[in-house]
Amino acid sequence: MKITIIGSGFVGTAIGKGLIELGNEVIFYDVVDKKLPNFTFTKDINHAIESTDISFICVPTPTTPAGIDLSYIKEAAKNIGKALANSTCLANHKITQIFTRKYEGVKHKM
């Protein structure tokens, strides 16, 4: 399978490496230049999305005094939306606490 990892930090790189070991083709995407020897890396979101079947969002969600900062996820989703192909599957990988989910002022109870 062809997979894009959006966010090539510690978590994204680890997930991507594991997916490669399982025999998948992986393109790493980030807004910051990354030196990932022996891996395919791009800063072109259109190329990353159009060239793959599934994309994993692995961007940071830092904690602030006001709560969890979802701005990176929102920005990634906005950019992905502009580049979406007809049959793209999107997955979000986050390690945030389940009871802290908040988006656009709407609280979700689990």
PEFEN-V181840 format. One line per field, one symbol per residue. phi: phi as a letter, one per 40 degrees, with the letter a starting at -180 (. if undefined). A space follows every 50 residues. Layout:
phi = ???
This chain:
phi = .cbbbchbcdccccccccccccgccbbcbacbdbbbdgbcbabccccccc cbcabbcbccbccbdchcccccccccccccdcbdccbbbbbbbbbccccb caafgbcbcb
